[in-house]
């Protein structure tokens, strides 16, 4: 390594459902956690971290415990553990224009310490379908 260059360790965040049947992994820094007020997200109390399936996020469901709920626009599926009921992720039903499939994992299934400092991004999924102005809150501010 040359002088002035720093090597940084790759960050990986892990989460799992309550019973441990389904695990997820987010590779890289999580820029923010989306807190949404849509009819689904507010009921589940989720905090989403977004990337692409296999490119940033991987979901491990070796036992086949995930079950999907598709509603509304039929563009994405909410994926639950069929054993313990935890909402693990949502996944687009079709690839984006770039050929990759958008996915988000529920940060509430991660170790609280690992995600506490992630900045919240408020999203108005109920009315405008737009990001709201940021405030100073982080994931730690909405744990309780």
N, C-alpha and C positions, 0 to 999 in steps of 0.2 A: 504494500500500500504506500502510495506516495504521500509526502508531507502535505498537510492541508485537506486531505480527503478522509472522510469518516465512513466507516462501514456501519450500517444500521441493520439490526436484526429484523427480519420480516415479522410483522405482527400477525398473529392468528388468534381469533376469538372463537370460542366453542360454546355451544349450547345443547341442551337435550330436554326432552319432555320429562315429566315427573317420574314416569316408570322406567325411563332409560331405553325404551325400545327404538326411539328415533333421535339421532344426533345431527347437528349441523355444524359447519365450519365456515367462518368468514375469513378469507385471506387478504391481508392488507389493512391499512388504517380505515376505520369506519368514520366517514366525514361528519355524519350526523345521524340522529334517530328521529324518524318521522312519527309525530303524534297527530293522528287524524281524527276528525269529528264525524266521519261518515256513519251511516247507519250500522255498518258492520264493525268497524274498528273501535268505535266508542263503546260498544257493548262488550267487546273482548278485552279492552284496555291494553291493546298491544302497542309496542314501540318497534317500528320497522327499520331494518338496515337493508339497503338495496344493492344489487349487483346483477350478474348474469349467471345462470345455471352452468356450473362447471368452470366458470371464469370469475372467480372471486367467492362464490358460494357453492358449497356442496352439501347435500342432504343425504345422510346415510340411514336407510330404512331396510336393513338386511332382513328383518322379520316380516316385512310387508304390513306394518301396522298403520301406515298412513291411509287416510280416507279423505276424499275431496268433497267440498261443498262449493257448488257453482251457482251464482245468483246474478240477478240483474242483467248486465250487458253481455254476459257470457264471454268475457274476455280474460278472466282469471279464475283460478281455483284456490280456495282457502283449504289448506291441508292440515288435518287434525290427526293426532294419535288416536287410533280406535280403541286403545286400551285404557289410557288415562284421561283422554279428552283435551289435552293441551293443543292449542293452536300453534303449530310449528312454523308455518310459512304460507306465503301465497306465491303462486307461479302463473305466469301468463300462459294462456292456452295455445298461443301461436307465437312463433319467433318474431322479433322486431325486424325492421328493414335491414338491419346489419346481419341478420341470420342467427342472432343469439336470442335466447329466451330469458326475459326479465324474471327475477325472483327476489323476494324479500324474506328475511328471517325475523322472527320475533325475539328481540333482544331481552325480553323479560325471562327468557329461558337460559340466559347466560349467567355466569357468576356475577353478582352485583358489583363487586370490586372491579371486575374487568371492563365494565361498561359505564361506570358511574360518571366519568368526566366527559362523556360524549354529549355534544351540544344537541339540543332539541330543535327540530324544524317543524313548526306548526303547519299543517296542511288542512285547508278547508275543503274536505271532500263532500260536505253536505250541501253547500250552496254554490260556491264559485269554482271549485275544482282547481284552486291555485294555492301556491305557498303563501303563507301570511308573513308579515314582517317578523324577523327573528327577535327573540328576547334573550336574556342572559341565562335562562334555565338550562340545566343539564339533566341527564337521566336520573342522577341522584335526587333531584328535586321532585320527582314524581314517583318514587318508589313507594311512598306511604301516603 
